[in-house]
Amino acid sequence: VAQHFLVSYHIECTDEVKQSVVNTMGTFQDIVAEKCVEYFERYRRRTFVTPKSYLSFIRGYKAIYKEKFANVGSLSERMRTGLAKLMEAEVSVNQLSKELVMKEKDLAVASKRADEVLLEVTMKAQAAEKVKMQVQKVKDKAQAIVDDIASDKAAAEGKLEAARPALEEAEAALQ
């Protein structure tokens, strides 16, 4: 009977496994029939295994199989989607890794250039400091000369003021 109802039902397995399922269902039917006899012998009440109950058992098997198969299919689809996302992520990571290598090379070049510029600026700053020190020395010498000239001028003006009355008398004497 199970053979007749399950032969057209799609089960994802080999023919040998499908035949084993059919045989197992028949075995269950026989076991239930034996248990009915034992039940009668023990409790003196009759129970029967009817073709209708056997067909109900087969329908139940089909329903459970269909539900579980759909569940496994859903999980399989989710796994396929997840794997596709992982492969997509792997491609992205590989591409980003290549870009990172390029950026690291660019960064190394920029860093080297920045170090060169920093060295150049440092050298120019040191040179400017030397020039500033030389200019300061020259300024200090010039200030010293200006101070000397100012003191000489003040002294000369003092002598000039002291000599002015004599100059004015000499000018008055000439004409």
Number of C-alpha atoms within 10 A of each C-alpha: 12 18 15 9 13 17 13 8 11 11 16 10 9 9 11 9 12 18 16 12 16 19 14 13 19 16 12 13 19 13 12 15 16 13 15 17 16 15 14 14 11 9 8 10 11 11 13 12 14 11 11 9 12 18 14 12 16 18 14 12 13 17 12 12 15 14 12 12 14 12 12 12 12 12 12 12 12 12 12 12 12 12 12 12 12 12 12 12 12 12 12 12 13 12 12 12 12 12 12 14 12 12 12 12 12 12 13 12 12 12 12 12 12 12 12 12 12 12 12 12 12 12 12 12 12 12 12 12 12 12 12 12 12 12 12 12 12 12 12 12 12 12 12 12 12 12 12 12 13 12 12 12 13 12 12 13 12 12 11 14 12 11 11 12 11 12 13 10 10 11 10 9 8 6 5
